[in-house]
Amino acid sequence: MEQLKIKHASAMPAPTWSWLRMNDTEISLPAALARGGDIEIEAPDTLLDTASTFEGALAELQEHLDAKRTNATDDRACVRAAQMDQEGTGGRETSDGSLGDLDTPALSRYQKRATLEEVAGDVTRAFETGIGMDARSYLNFAAGETVTIATEAGSTGEATIRVTGDAGTTVAASIDAVAAPDSSLSLTIALDAAPGSSDDASSNQGPAGVIGSELRVFAGAHSHVDVTVYVTADAGFVAVDDSGYVLDEGARVQVRHIVLGGGVTATGMAADLRSDTARIDIDTRYLASGSERRDFNYVVRHRGKRTISNIIANGVLAGSSKKCLRGTIDLVHGCKGSEGTERETVLIADEGVENKTVPTILCDEDDVAGNHGATIGHVRPEQLFYLESRGVSSEDAEALFIRAKLEDAALSAPDERIRAAILRLGNRLIDGFAEELEGDAA
């Protein structure tokens, strides 16, 4: 089957050694898919009937930031070098053969781009999503239109977006969410495959279909935004979840990614903590079994003072599954008093899995804190021996870890439709999963 390839997707802002093959990923999508599937948006009219736009919110923030900027010249060496390179005068050797200005450093492409972006202070041009422009274009095309969900100042709103795929089709939702100052907005996005459409999952014809979501979020001053994304697609589907966030002063954002299904999933998120005291907390939980692939890319830019970010991931890998998680916390010049933390815990339930974890801290400021770490471990042989001595086979032991992840998601599901999707997925992985869980609950 002819494939459409999105190359260099979910790229790390500052690449590491290329031989590690972790700097980015390639997403292969069937080229012959028709638009189909189903999109449902459950939201009150007060959230949908709005004149607010994502672009308008960024423009208002830009005016506020420009009013606070001073005209003082930034004489740092990195700024001088970036501007010289931009003007085409970046050579260190002068016409008379001398070495010239040795105090002006040579910059990498990343350093040059980051420095010019910082000096410009342009919120719109700096906006990014976790997977990147090509994926954003594909998802917006598949969606056909972008729906804006917006709150009024001081109000509270809640919405659910359901994207359901069918075999042989591509379907995606494109959502702009704008939380006005001092308001609260809660979004739930469910990416699922239609029951029965996964019959193609075991075929050799490639992915049965594509489902996805493109989300842009603006969190106004002192607003609270809560976003939860569930991925429960069957094994024959590619699921692409791309998002970008901009936070104004004092905004609080909570993001949860619960990725349980899908043959190939790509989850990307970028956040711009543009104003002082903004905070974002990211909680990712994932499961991969069989030959499934999971790819995550998180980029958090601390630009405001005393901003806080937390990237916490917890997952189980079984079978011959593969997973890569890139987490980048960028402490940009000027973000004094900020703190970023990223931490991942991975349980490897089978020797055939492949796990890659790339925690990264970028820093161009003092008086900041960046923390990162990962805990990755197999089930110890003595633990397996103990279970086997009690009549639990290695396959059943693996199922215990998968069951725990699915049970946690099912018990915390926000509504019955999402819960039913998790139970359906559980039944595909573990015989009688739904019946046992319902029996335990009773």
Buried (B, 14 or more C-beta within 10 A) or exposed (E): EEEBEBEEBBBBBBBEEEEEEBBBBEBBBBEEBEEBBEBEBEBEEEBBEBEBBBBBBBEBBBEBBEEEEEEEEEEBEBBBBBBBBEEEEBEBEEEEEEEEEEEBEEBEEEBBEBBBBBBEBBBEEBBBBBBBEBBBEBBBEBBEEBBBBBBBEEBEBBBBBBBBBBBBBBBBBBBBBBBBBBBBBBBBBBBBBBEEBBEBBEEEEBBBBBBBBBBBBBBBBBBBBBBBBBBBBBBBBBBBBBBBBBBBBBBBBBBBBBBBBBBBBBBBBBBBBBBBBBBBBBBBBBBBBBEBBBBBBBBBBBBBBBBBBBBBBBBBBBBBBBBBBBBBBBBBBBBBBBBBBBBBBBBBBBEEBEBBBBBBBBBBBEEBEBEBEBEBEBBEEEEBEEBEEEEBEEEEBBBEBBBEBBBBBBEBBBEEBBBBBBBBBBBBBBEEBBEBBEEEEE
